[in-house]
Amino acid sequence: MAYSLKEINEAVRSDPKGFAEKCNADFEAKVTQAAEKIAQHRSESHIILLSGPSGSGKTTTAMKIQGALEQLGVITHTVSMDNYFNTIDPETAPRNREGAIDYESPFCLDIELLNRHFSMLDRGETIHVPKYEFSRQMRSNIRSQPLHLGDDELAIFEGIHALNDVITGKNPHAFKLYIAARSNVEDEDGTVLFKHSWLRLCRRLVRDYKFRGSDAVATLKMWNNVVRGEKLYISPYKENADLMFDSSLAFEFSVLKPYVVPLLEAVPRGKYPEADEILDAFSRFEAMDEQYIAPDSLAREFIGGSTYSY
């Protein structure tokens, strides 16, 4: 699917509120469809595995699917697989070709513990979900949380590696979801003006700035490594999914513009060619005020003001 630049700009100028509401409604329809398929599958497994690359909106999507399942009468719990990161040990941590610790590798996760927990939950046993402290780069079992699933309860485990063979191979009956921003924006002649991968980068630029205080250079500096990790560890396994859907929202390009442009204008021209291309592309979009974006919109995961707590 591709969005039309002309249609986006016309919608932003004529009815930004209605435009945002329609985009959000379209996304909610995808969430409802996913929840219905999962509900039909729940006799096969209590586990839902939700994957997607960085900036795809996994956290909000998982919470929305949880809400939709509960509207269907299915009690659901959401668990971030980030909590299963191993405490970093420089001697045993996976490394990339340059010899640096490969933080994008699935083997930074405690795969054995994850698979054991999935089996325990399907058997009706209680697990203790660990808590990873990113500030200290270590896992705290003291802060672990018990989780037990009733006969008709489900657990969504969301993370970038959820569909990797090292996990799905041991959990073939789990329902598997893959989400990503997959739509480009095209000009009237069909030329791609804004790549779908740029939307994910822009989401990360804004989120890193708003929630971590990171400037654009910090995000751009690590982005190539993130993309490398996606090509190695995430994209090859998306075909494991029982359901894939697009997490892009047509209004996002216009809503992100007032945030992203100042961040990228602070980056010296030529330092990151992709940043220059994104800036040039944004010059073609009408800007849109975030006041029109609902608090429960997926976009709020990146621009803030969400009704969800992350």
PATIDREN-283098 format. One record per residue (C-alpha): residue in one letter; x, y, z. Coordinates in steps of 0.25 Angstrom, whole numbers, plus 5000, padded with zeros to 4 digits. Layout:
BEGIN
AXYZ...
//
This chain:
BEGIN
M500050005000A500550144997Y499950285002S499750394993L500450524996K499350604990E498250534998I499050555011N499250705009E497850725004A497250655017V498250735026R497750865020S496250835019D495950745031P497150705040K496250655052G495450565042F496650515035A497350475048E496050405053K495950325040C497350285041N497250245055A495950165052D496550095041F497650045050E496650005061A495949915050K497349845048V497449825063T496049775064Q496349675053A497549625060A496849605073E495749525067K496749435060I497549415073A496249385081Q495849275071H497249225072R497349225088S497049075089E498449045082S499249125092H499249235103I500349305096I500349425086L501749465080L501749605074S502949655067G503349765058P504549855056S504949975064G503950095063S502750005058G501850025070K501949895076T501649935091T500350015087T499949915078A500049805088M499249885098K498149915088I498049765085Q497949735099G496849835101A496149775088L496249635094E495749675107Q494549735100L494249595094G494349545109V495749485108I496649535120T498049565114H499349615120T500449685112V501949655115S503149725109M504249635105D505249745108N505149695122Y505749565118F507049635114N508249565120T509149645130I510249685120D511549605122P512649655113E513249525113T512049445108A511249555101P510949535085R511849625077N511749675063R512749675052E513549795057G513649725071A512649815078I511549765087D510349735077Y509249785085E508249755074S508549605075P507449515080F508549445088C508549565097L507249505102D507149395112I506449305101E506549185110L505749255121L504749305111N504449175105R504349105119H503349215123F502449195111S502349045113M502049075128L500949175125D500349075115R500348965125G499649065135E500849085144T501249215150I502449295145H503249405151V503449515140P504849575142K505049725141Y506249785133E506849915138F507349985126S508050085134R508949985140Q508949885129M508549775138R507349685141S506749695155N506049575160I505649645172R504649725164S504049605157Q502549595155P501749465157L500849435145H499849315144L498849295133G497449245135D496849135126D496449245116E497449355118L498549395109A499849465110I500449555099F501949555098E502449675090G503849695085I504749705073H505149565073A503849495076L503749425063N505149385062D505349235060V506049215073I504649245080T503649205070G504349075068K504049035082N502649095082P501949055069H500549075074A500749215079F499949325071K500949405063L500849555059Y501749645051I501549795050A502349895043A502150035036R502049985022S501450095014N502250195005V501750325001E501650354986D501650474978E500550494967D501450414957G501650294966T503050344970V503350304984L503550434992F503650375006K504150235009H503350145020S504750125027W504850275029L503550285036R504150185047L505350265047C504550395050R503750325060R505050285067L505650425066V504450485073R504350385083D505850385087Y505750535088K504550545096F504650435105R506250415106G506750555103S507550505091D507850595080A507750545065V509150515064A509150415075T507950345068L508550355054K509850295059M509250165064W508250155053N509150075043N509349975054V507849965057V507549945042R508749835041G508049765053E506749765046K507249705033L507949595041Y507049565052I505649615050S505249625035P505649485031Y504649435041K503449515038E502849405029N502649325042A501549415045D500049375045L499649515043M500449635038F499949785037D500349925034S500550015046S500750145039L499650255040A499550345028F499450475037E500750445044F501650505033S501050635035V500950625051L502450585052K502850695042P502950805053Y503750715062V504650655052V505050775044P505650855055L506450725060L507050695046E507350845043A508250835055V509050725048P510150785039R509750765024G510450645018K510850575031Y509650475029P509150475015E507850405019A507550525028D507750615017E506750535008I505750535019L505850685021D505650705006A504450615006F503750685018S503750815011R502650755002F501750725014E500750815020A500950815036M499850775045D499650815059E499650695069Q498450755076Y497650665066I498250535071A497450455081P498150415094D498050265090S498550275076L499750195073A500550325069R500550365083E501550255086F502550345079I502050485081G501550475096G500250495103S499750355102T498750295111Y499650175112S500750165121Y502050105116
//
